[in-house]
């Protein structure tokens, strides 16, 4: 995916150049150390020569420093089974690919787990593209598909009967109750105008025009999110955009891998784009305020937008009570928009240490998620990157971070693969958050140019072995992962408990192919608890942005209610806590989105069940 006359992989070129620089610096460092050591010996000899005093030797036993040997961690035996076909999910993604090699075709689309009908189980929405306008081959064009869950993990296509059978080139999705009526609404990002669907008792109604949230006619929205950024009680909408793209511009650029055949063009050949931010007025309409509140970032020399955004993680990083925005940018620096609490943001990604990788380079950043993966105050930020770039794993205290992907066991295994969807989840219910990422290349013919690369790539699951290990994460071997490691063209990914057995299942979307619906088949006997929040005090009834702290066995697990994770996708709203063999909860505390804290009595919270926590009166 490069310009003619260039290396097939610009990321690899940067890698080689930087490795050469590192080698030069290393040998220069060795030289300096040797010189300093020689001078030290010379000075010692000069000081001791001619000294006639008798040397006094004191014999002491020398003990080697204590070496900490971590306990040997044993990976749990957990497999995943693809049940898409047997459960009724027959979706096929339409990318529009017919040989023109237009960039949106290879970027895929997202998925969302949500309880759209308030029956207590997780339904599944799969976003779709469509053929390009000059392609008459598909009539009628396909649409997104909503599958209703019967509570056991069996799904029925209800798209037409709920009013979502509208064809457009969809990308990502955000889920949330925008009007406080207790039903989850949908914002769908697109190549072209976005869509906002209000969930009513009679189905979904397109209110895009009246709400004022369509975005630009020629924009390319990636991973939208809903959050209450100003703490006024209702959900606002953040719609990041990718690049300034058009089919006309794409066709005019002669991208090639082998010097002859057309290929998908790199994002470096397109200018960046500015996000949209819709502030909820509370009356069914929104006001676009992105520039006004500080979300426009431009190159000071050219005035061109810097962002090429593919994913976002809304989270109060510095714990000041206001939701910040972490944005993954493709081939340009990542952003951290710090919420100043006065209705505006400042971009501090470089200052916070999340803008670049451990070599000081911008990466091809795709999916993103954030979590307290050590069950302490430490935060981990995972960002999936392009092939030959390891997954970034920023570790810090909420204000300053450093990339510790190698130290935590993630760097080397992820380096060869091209990653998209990424999130934390406790797949084995042991109380520690594991890390999942889905992979897949952009070019179907990539192996002809780079023998080490494949178009279809296996997903990766990293087990959290705990803080006592040399590295926190250990990759789950293919022989125990089941269908999870099926080579696919992975793009979006999300998780939910689809069959009410307490563990977390997953969906992975593909570009131009069928999704994988992965049933978690763990049978470890670990205890668990699922908590759903209801905030009847505000319009944000699902309490998006709230935190839940559960203490058990002396360990505090801290989880955020936040469906926006991964790439183009949304996870379920209920929060799952695993406890391993611990069979008693010590305490539960909820920090609601407006900062109010509520201690929840644990007597009624039976383990291995789902519970609803309602906000108490202030």
C-alpha positions in Angstrom: 0.0 0.0 0.0 2.6 2.5 -1.1 3.4 5.0 -3.8 5.1 3.8 -7.0 8.8 3.5 -6.6 8.7 3.1 -2.9 9.1 0.1 -0.6 5.9 -2.1 -0.4 5.6 -1.2 3.3 6.6 2.3 4.5 6.2 1.2 8.1 8.9 -1.4 7.5 11.2 1.2 6.0 10.8 3.3 9.2 11.5 0.1 11.2 14.7 -0.7 9.4 16.0 2.9 9.6 15.2 3.1 13.3 16.9 -0.2 14.0 20.0 1.1 12.3 19.9 4.2 14.4 19.5 2.1 17.5 22.5 0.0 16.5 24.7 3.0 16.0 23.7 4.5 19.3 24.3 1.1 21.1 27.9 0.8 19.8 28.7 4.4 20.5 27.4 3.8 24.1 29.7 0.8 24.4 32.7 2.9 23.3 31.9 5.7 25.8 31.5 3.2 28.6 34.9 1.5 27.7 36.7 4.9 27.7 35.2 5.9 31.1 36.2 2.5 32.6 39.8 2.9 31.3 40.1 6.3 32.8 38.8 5.0 36.2 41.4 2.3 36.2 44.2 4.7 35.3 43.3 7.1 38.1 43.2 4.2 40.6 46.7 3.1 39.6 48.1 6.6 40.0 46.6 6.9 43.4 47.9 3.6 44.7 51.4 3.6 43.2 54.1 4.4 45.8 51.9 3.8 48.7 54.1 1.9 51.3 51.4 1.4 53.8 50.5 -2.2 54.5 47.3 -3.1 52.8 44.6 -4.3 55.1 42.4 -7.0 53.7 39.1 -7.7 55.4 37.6 -11.0 54.3 33.9 -11.0 53.9 31.5 -13.4 52.5 29.9 -12.1 49.3 26.2 -12.8 48.8 24.6 -12.5 45.4 21.6 -10.2 45.2 18.3 -11.9 45.8 16.6 -12.9 42.6 12.9 -12.8 42.6 11.5 -15.8 40.9 7.8 -15.4 39.9 5.3 -18.1 40.5 4.7 -20.2 37.4 1.4 -19.1 35.9 -0.8 -21.7 34.4 -3.0 -20.7 31.5 -6.6 -21.6 31.9 -8.2 -24.1 29.5 -10.7 -21.9 27.7 -11.8 -22.4 24.1 -14.1 -20.4 21.8 -16.5 -21.8 19.2 -17.9 -19.9 16.2 -21.7 -20.2 16.4 -22.7 -17.6 13.9 -24.3 -19.9 11.5 -25.9 -22.2 14.1 -27.3 -19.2 16.0 -29.0 -17.6 13.0 -26.4 -14.9 12.2 -26.2 -15.0 8.4 -24.8 -11.5 7.8 -22.5 -10.8 4.9 -20.5 -7.6 4.8 -20.7 -5.6 1.6 -17.6 -3.6 1.1 -18.3 -2.5 -2.5 -15.0 -4.1 -3.7 -15.1 -4.9 -7.4 -11.5 -4.3 -8.3 -11.4 -0.5 -8.1 -9.4 -0.6 -4.9 -11.1 2.3 -3.1 -9.9 2.8 0.4 -13.2 2.4 2.4 -13.6 -1.1 0.9 -10.8 -2.5 3.1 -11.5 -0.7 6.4 -14.5 -2.8 7.3 -17.5 -1.9 9.6 -18.5 -2.3 13.2 -20.8 -4.2 15.5 -22.7 -3.4 18.6 -24.3 -5.5 21.4 -27.3 -3.8 22.9 -30.6 -4.6 24.5 -32.7 -2.7 22.0 -36.1 -4.1 23.2 -35.4 -4.0 27.0 -36.0 -7.8 27.4 -32.8 -8.3 29.4 -30.6 -10.0 26.8 -28.0 -8.7 24.4 -29.1 -8.2 20.8 -26.6 -7.8 17.9 -26.3 -5.0 15.3 -24.0 -5.4 12.4 -23.2 -2.3 10.2 -22.9 -2.7 6.5 -21.5 -0.9 3.5 -22.9 -1.0 0.0 -21.9 -1.1 -3.6 -20.6 2.2 -5.1 -23.2 4.3 -7.0 -21.7 3.4 -10.4 -22.0 -0.4 -9.6 -25.4 -1.8 -10.7 -24.6 -5.4 -9.5 -26.5 -5.4 -6.3 -30.2 -4.7 -6.4 -31.6 -4.0 -3.9 -28.4 -3.0 -2.0 -27.8 -4.6 1.4 -28.4 -2.9 4.7 -27.3 -3.1 8.3 -28.8 -6.1 10.2 -30.3 -6.1 13.7 -30.6 -9.6 15.3 -32.9 -10.0 18.3 -31.6 -12.4 20.9 -34.1 -14.9 22.4 -32.1 -15.1 25.6 -30.3 -18.3 24.8 -28.0 -17.0 22.1 -30.3 -17.7 19.2 -30.9 -14.7 17.0 -33.6 -13.6 14.6 -33.3 -10.9 11.9 -35.7 -8.1 12.8 -34.1 -5.3 10.7 -37.2 -4.6 8.5 -39.8 -4.8 11.2 -37.9 -2.2 13.4 -37.2 0.2 10.5 -33.4 -0.2 10.1 -33.5 -1.5 6.5 -31.9 1.6 5.0 -28.9 1.3 2.6 -25.9 3.5 2.9 -22.2 3.0 3.4 -22.0 2.5 7.1 -18.8 2.3 9.2 -19.1 2.6 13.0 -21.8 2.7 15.5 -22.5 4.4 18.9 -25.3 3.2 21.3 -27.0 5.3 24.0 -30.2 6.8 25.2 -30.2 10.4 23.9 -33.6 11.5 25.2 -33.9 9.7 28.6 -36.9 7.5 27.6 -35.1 4.3 28.7 -34.6 3.0 25.1 -31.2 2.8 23.4 -30.8 4.9 20.3 -28.3 4.5 17.5 -25.8 6.9 15.8 -24.3 5.3 12.7 -21.1 6.7 11.2 -20.8 6.6 7.4 -18.8 7.4 4.3 -21.1 10.3 3.5 -23.9 11.6 5.8 -24.2 9.9 9.2 -27.5 8.7 10.7 -29.2 9.0 14.0 -32.1 6.6 14.8 -34.4 7.2 17.7 -35.7 4.0 19.4 -39.4 4.2 19.8 -42.1 1.7 21.0 -42.9 1.2 17.3 -39.3 0.8 16.0 -36.4 3.0 15.0 -37.1 6.4 13.4 -34.5 8.3 11.4 -34.2 11.8 13.1 -30.9 12.8 11.5 -32.2 15.9 9.8 -34.3 17.3 12.6 -31.5 16.5 15.2 -28.9 18.3 13.1 -26.2 15.5 13.2 -25.7 14.4 9.6 -22.1 15.8 9.4 -20.6 16.7 6.1 -21.8 15.2 2.8 -18.3 14.1 1.9 -17.0 13.2 5.3 -15.8 9.7 6.5 -16.9 9.1 10.1 -15.1 6.2 11.8 -15.9 5.3 15.4 -18.5 7.5 17.0 -19.1 7.7 20.8 -21.8 8.9 23.2 -20.8 10.5 26.4 -21.9 13.3 28.8 -18.9 15.6 28.4 -20.5 18.6 30.2 -22.2 16.7 33.0 -25.6 18.2 32.2 -27.3 14.8 32.4 -27.7 13.9 28.7 -25.5 12.2 26.2 -23.6 14.2 23.6 -22.1 12.6 20.4 -18.5 12.6 19.3 -18.0 11.7 15.6 -14.3 11.4 14.7 -13.5 11.4 11.0 -10.7 9.7 9.1 -9.3 11.4 6.1 -10.5 13.8 3.4 -11.4 11.2 0.9 -13.4 11.0 -2.3 -13.7 8.2 -4.9 -12.6 10.7 -7.6 -9.4 11.6 -5.6 -8.7 7.9 -4.9 -9.0 6.9 -8.5 -6.7 9.7 -9.6 -3.8 8.4 -7.4 -1.8 5.6 -8.9 -1.2 3.3 -5.9 0.5 0.0 -6.5 2.3 -2.8 -4.6 4.2 -4.4 -7.5 4.6 -1.5 -9.9 1.8 -2.7 -12.1 -1.5 -3.6 -10.4 -3.6 -1.1 -8.5 -3.5 -1.2 -4.7 -5.2 0.5 -1.7 -3.6 3.8 -1.0 -1.9 4.7 2.3 -3.6 7.4 4.5 -0.4 9.5 4.2 -1.6 10.4 0.7 -4.7 12.1 2.1 -5.1 15.2 4.2 -6.4 14.8 7.7 -9.9 15.7 8.8 -11.6 17.4 11.7 -14.1 15.7 14.0 -17.7 16.6 14.7 -19.0 17.1 18.3 -22.7 17.4 18.8 -23.8 18.9 22.1 -27.2 17.6 23.2 -29.6 20.5 23.8 -32.0 18.2 25.7 -34.9 18.9 23.3 -34.1 16.3 20.6 -31.7 18.6 18.7 -27.9 18.9 18.8 -25.4 21.8 18.3 -22.1 21.1 16.4 -19.4 22.6 18.6 -16.1 20.8 17.8 -14.1 23.8 16.9 -15.6 25.9 19.6 -14.7 23.5 22.4 -11.1 22.9 21.2 -11.3 19.7 19.2 -9.8 21.0 15.9 -6.1 20.3 15.7 -4.1 21.7 12.7 -0.6 21.7 11.5 0.6 25.2 12.5 2.7 25.5 9.3 0.1 24.5 6.8 -3.2 24.8 8.6 -4.1 21.3 7.4 -6.0 19.1 9.9 -3.7 16.7 11.8 -6.2 14.0 12.8 -6.8 10.8 10.9 -8.9 9.2 13.5 -10.1 5.6 13.6 -11.1 5.0 17.2 -11.8 6.8 20.4 -11.9 5.9 24.1 -13.9 8.2 26.3 -12.6 8.1 29.9 -11.9 10.4 32.8 -8.2 9.7 32.7 -7.1 12.1 35.4 -10.0 11.4 37.7 -11.1 15.0 38.0 -14.7 14.2 37.3 -14.8 15.2 33.6 -14.7 12.8 30.6 -11.6 13.0 28.5 -11.2 11.7 24.9 -8.3 9.4 23.8 -8.2 9.2 20.0 -6.2 6.7 17.9 -4.9 8.3 14.7 -3.6 6.5 11.7 0.0 7.5 10.7 -0.2 10.7 12.7 0.2 11.3 16.5 -2.6 10.2 18.8 -4.6 12.7 20.7 -5.6 13.1 24.3 -8.2 15.7 24.7 -8.3 16.7 28.3 -11.7 18.0 29.5 -11.1 21.3 31.3 -14.5 21.2 33.0 -15.6 24.5 31.5 -17.1 23.1 28.3 -13.8 23.0 26.5 -10.9 20.6 25.8 -7.1 20.9 25.4 -5.1 18.4 23.4 -2.2 17.1 25.5 -1.3 13.8 23.9 2.4 14.5 23.5 2.7 15.9 27.0 1.0 12.8 28.4 3.2 10.4 26.5 0.5 8.8 24.4 1.1 10.5 21.0 3.9 8.3 19.8 5.3 4.8 20.3 8.4 3.9 22.3 10.6 5.0 19.4 9.0 8.4 19.1 7.2 7.5 15.9 3.5 7.9 15.0 1.9 4.6 14.2 -0.9 3.2 12.1 -3.2 3.3 15.0 -6.6 1.5 14.7 -8.5 0.1 17.8 -8.2 1.4 21.3 -9.3 0.6 24.9 -8.3 1.6 28.4 -8.6 -0.2 31.7 -7.2 -0.7 35.3 -5.6 -4.0 34.2 -3.5 -4.4 37.4 -6.5 -3.9 39.7 -4.8 -0.8 41.2 -4.6 2.8 40.3 -2.5 2.0 37.2 -4.1 2.5 33.8 -3.3 0.6 30.6 -4.0 2.0 27.2 -3.9 -0.5 24.4 -3.8 0.6 20.7 -3.7 -1.8 17.8 -1.3 -0.8 15.0 -0.2 -1.6 11.5 1.8 -4.6 10.4 5.5 -4.5 11.6 4.4 -2.2 14.4 3.8 -3.8 17.8 0.6 -3.0 19.6 1.1 0.1 21.8 0.6 -0.4 25.5 0.8 2.9 27.4 1.0 2.5 31.2 0.6 5.3 33.6 -1.2 7.1 36.5 -3.7 8.9 34.4 -1.5 11.9 33.7 1.8 10.6 32.4 2.3 7.4 30.4 5.0 5.3 28.8 4.8 2.6 26.2 5.5 -0.7 28.0 4.3 -3.2 25.4 7.5 -5.2 25.4 7.8 -5.2 29.2 4.2 -6.4 29.6 4.5 -9.3 27.1 2.5 -7.7 24.3 5.1 -6.2 22.0 6.8 -9.1 20.2 3.8 -11.3 19.5 1.8 -8.4 18.0 4.5 -7.0 15.8 4.0 -9.0 12.7 0.2 -8.6 12.5 -2.1 -5.8 11.4 -4.5 -5.1 14.2 -7.9 -3.4 14.3 -10.4 -4.2 17.0 -8.9 -4.3 20.5 -10.4 -4.4 24.0 -9.9 -5.6 27.6 -12.2 -8.3 29.0 -12.0 -11.0 31.8 -12.6 -14.0 29.5 -11.8 -16.6 32.2 -13.5 -14.8 35.1 -10.5 -14.8 37.3 -10.8 -11.1 38.3 -8.0 -9.9 36.0 -8.6 -8.1 32.7 -7.2 -9.9 29.7 -6.5 -8.3 26.3 -8.0 -9.3 22.9 -7.2 -8.0 19.4 -8.4 -8.9 16.0 -6.1 -8.8 12.9 -6.2 -8.8 9.2 -4.3 -7.1 6.4 -5.6 -4.5 3.9 -4.3 -6.1 0.7 -5.5 -9.5 -0.5 -2.3 -10.0 -2.5 0.1 -8.9 0.3 1.8 -12.3 0.6 3.0 -12.0 -3.0 5.0 -8.9 -2.1 5.9 -9.7 1.5 6.2 -13.4 2.1 5.9 -13.0 5.9 2.4 -11.4 5.6 -1.0 -12.9 5.1 -4.3 -11.2 4.2 -6.2 -13.4 6.6 -4.7 -13.4 10.1 -5.6 -15.0 13.4 -6.9 -12.9 16.3 -4.8 -12.8 19.5 -5.9 -13.3 23.1 -3.5 -12.3 25.9 -4.2 -13.8 29.3 -3.5 -11.6 32.3 -1.1 -13.6 34.5 -1.1 -11.1 37.3 1.4 -8.6 38.8 3.7 -11.3 40.2 4.9 -12.5 36.8 7.8 -11.2 34.8 5.4 -9.9 32.2 1.7 -9.3 32.9 0.3 -10.8 29.7 0.9 -14.2 28.1 -0.5 -15.0 24.7 -3.0 -17.8 24.6 -1.6 -20.6 22.3 -3.6 -21.4 19.2 -4.2 -25.0 20.2 -6.3 -23.9 23.2 -8.1 -20.9 21.7 -10.4 -22.8 19.4 -12.1 -20.8 16.6 -10.9 -17.5 18.0 -7.6 -18.0 16.0 -9.3 -18.7 12.7 -7.4 -16.6 10.1 -9.8 -13.9 8.9 -9.8 -10.3 7.7 -10.7 -9.0 11.1 -12.0 -5.5 11.7 -14.5 -4.5 14.3 -15.0 -6.5 17.5 -17.2 -6.4 20.6 -18.2 -8.6 23.6 -21.3 -9.5 25.5 -22.8 -12.5 27.4 -25.1 -13.7 24.6 -26.3 -16.9 26.3 -26.7 -15.8 30.0 -24.1 -18.2 31.3 -22.0 -15.4 32.9 -18.9 -15.5 30.7 -18.2 -13.1 27.8 -18.7 -14.0 24.2 -17.4 -12.1 21.2 -18.2 -11.0 17.7 -15.6 -10.1 15.1 -16.5 -8.5 11.8 -14.7 -9.0 8.6 -14.2 -6.8 5.6 -16.2 -8.2 2.7 -17.1 -11.5 4.6 -19.1 -13.0 7.3 -18.6 -12.3 11.0 -17.4 -14.7 13.7 -19.7 -15.1 16.7 -17.5 -16.7 19.3 -19.1 -18.5 22.2 -17.0 -18.7 25.3 -16.9 -22.3 26.3 -15.0 -21.9 29.6 -16.1 -24.3 32.4 -13.6 -23.3 35.1 -16.2 -22.9 37.9 -15.1 -19.4 38.6 -17.6 -17.1 40.3 -18.9 -13.9 38.6 -21.3 -11.0 39.0 -23.0 -8.9 36.3 -24.2 -5.4 37.2 -26.4 -3.1 35.2 -26.9 0.5 36.3 -30.0 2.5 36.1 -29.8 6.3 36.7 -33.3 7.6 37.0 -32.1 11.0 38.1 -30.7 11.9 34.6 -31.5 11.4 31.0 -28.4 9.2 30.7 -30.4 6.3 32.3 -27.8 3.7 31.4 -25.2 5.7 33.4 -22.6 5.7 30.6 -19.4 7.0 32.1 -20.1 5.7 35.6 -17.5 3.6 37.5 -18.2 0.5 39.6 -15.8 -0.6 42.2 -16.2 -4.2 43.6 -14.0 -5.4 46.5 -13.6 -9.2 47.1 -10.7 -11.1 48.6 -8.8 -7.9 49.4 -8.7 -6.9 45.7 -10.6 -3.9 44.2 -11.8 -4.2 40.6 -12.6 -0.9 39.0 -14.6 -0.9 35.8 -16.2 1.8 33.7 -19.7 1.6 32.1 -18.6 2.5 28.6 -19.8 0.7 25.4 -17.4 2.6 23.1 -14.4 0.4 22.8 -12.4 -1.3 20.1 -12.8 -0.2 16.5 -16.1 1.0 15.0 -17.9 -1.0 17.7 -19.8 -1.1 21.0 -19.7 -3.6 23.8 -22.6 -4.4 26.1 -23.7 -2.0 28.9 -23.8 -4.5 31.8 -20.4 -4.9 33.5 -19.0 -8.3 34.3 -16.8 -9.0 37.3 -15.0 -12.3 37.7 -13.7 -13.6 41.1 -12.1 -17.0 40.4 -12.6 -19.2 43.5 -13.5 -16.2 45.8 -17.1 -16.8 46.9 -17.9 -13.6 48.8 -18.1 -9.9 47.9 -16.8 -7.4 50.5 -18.2 -4.1 49.1 -19.6 -2.4 46.0 -19.5 1.3 45.2 -20.8 3.2 42.2 -19.5 6.6 41.1 -22.3 8.0 39.0 -21.5 10.2 35.9 -22.1 13.4 37.9 -19.6 12.3 40.6 -22.1 11.2 43.3 -20.9 8.1 45.1 -23.3 5.4 46.3 -22.4 2.4 48.5 -24.4 -0.6 47.6 -25.4 -3.3 50.1 -23.9 -6.6 49.2 -26.4 -8.9 51.0 -28.7 -9.1 48.0 -25.9 -9.4 45.4 -25.8 -13.2 45.0 -22.8 -14.4 43.0 -23.2 -16.0 39.6 -26.2 -13.9 38.8 -27.0 -10.6 37.1 -28.3 -7.7 39.1 -29.6 -4.2 38.5 -28.4 -1.3 40.7 -30.6 1.8 40.7 -29.4 5.2 41.8 -30.5 6.2 45.2 -32.1 9.6 45.8 -29.5 12.4 46.5 
